[in-house]
């Protein structure tokens, strides 16, 4: 938070009532398991939880007070409000209004987390930056993120996600961004939106609060570019293009891609810088351009942008490469939708060795789920990878659509032995692991790492035994 807040002022901001002695706090927590000494505990309520029941635990773990919708018997000072989420947002709005720095907000079906981190890396060359931590990008997470902005920050990069129409507008009203970025519009969360057109309009909600001094950063390569740009009335438009469209504000040319990453020339009207990133795929170029365009729109020089991008090393579980002996893992297990899976398979197709895609379900696709899973299987076939191994509800759809290379498994536990068998037979294997959050595909990586380490240990022990035997034979 920008500055400490008294319990009585919190009651004033939220329209609540304080019971107990007054005091101060400068940080909040919604989880008693991750609480720091002196936090305000915010007792949120959801379909499967009621924070009001944990006030006593919050006191034991160091909370100085609690924001509740029901008083508890705990002696902890409590500010009672009608709705704790509404109250949390009111407190977040107060902190936002105290912040005098620049706020960037980013949304999109794919790439928003990577763009957020790339932009944070760029802006860190000019000052102190706060960026959304983890996946705090929904109606709970955004106010929590805003409350993590402190007096020492000069810039903030806030990620906005959505699973239904109106959610981005709801959070944009709270964030009030100076610069709004839309990476693209795909078919993520189709179940909640109903159609691609609704997804496009929902992503455009981030532009709603931009005034004369605001900037909209839009992807000129996306079919929705015209729709989004038509929503602008006063804000400045800055565009980017990974396809090299010279009409855009920032664009790429001379793109070179291989298993080590991408290299390209980034053009800013009459200036050009060379960029090299240790991240594969054309989508990496688009993400870098989005971040660069946002920074450039606020006066950051191309040279500083280049330096910031060079310092970016990637985001955990998003196309992260790991090497275990002759096995190369592409860990993209954090989440999945049709376009992001196809982009990951394209990256896999450029890697050395026997290429295996291990895929879990893509969630929240609604009535289109079967068709979209089949489209991914067909893409795997078109990219020419060697094997597709699928698990989950739509495993058979994925496998059947990848004719000749697809195989389905009833569980991850059944898949692992088959995958280990492939690894043992091939001199070099590259394995892509991807699925939606609920598929928990990181378990495949953990199991595979364990099996690989055990196999390496056995090989080492076997070689040591053979060497000892040779030494004994030589003594004879």
Order of alpha helices (4+ residues) and beta strands (2+ residues): beta-alpha-beta-beta-beta-beta-beta-beta-alpha-beta-beta-alpha-beta-alpha-beta-alpha-beta-alpha-beta-alpha-alpha-beta-alpha-beta-beta-beta-beta-alpha-alpha-beta-beta-alpha-beta-alpha-beta-alpha-beta-alpha-beta-alpha
